[in-house]
Amino acid sequence: MKALVQRVRAARVLVEGRTVGEVGRGVCVLLGVAAGDGAAEAEKLARKVALLRIFENEAGKFDRSLLDVSGAALVVSQFTLLADSKRQKGTRPDFSGAARKGAGRAALRVLLRGAPRARRAGRDLASSAPGWSSRSRTTAP
């Protein structure tokens, strides 16, 4: 499983001109699910994203997490993160390491369910849970 995490003031996903997911301050997570990834990997990644200290405090130091700032996460399925260009023939990357469409969606659901249950210093994230939204439009081979 690979994730590309970007801090955002606001983010949204449009499909055919219609908003299908959006968040305010927080992160946009492009998520690549590999073949064989399961619930354990998704829960571990959810905790990691929620606890990344990538937000500034009053002194300008990056020591606040998504939870600390009551931020939100927009998670977008992106199988291309698992492209292997080392083994490519010609100019076509190899996506065989990516999970199939159904498996990728299942892992995404586990990630979204696991995020609010992550723990930090005994604090249940559900009590101060950031909004977790997803857009799962996978077109994996």
Secondary structure, 3 states (H helix, E strand, C coil): CEEEEEEECCEEEEECCEEEEEECCEEEEEEECECCCCHHHHHHHHHHHHHCCCEECCCCCEEECCCCCCCEEEEEECHHHHCEEEEEECCEEECCCECCHHHHHHHHHHHHHHHHHCEECCEEHHHHCCCEEEECCCCCC
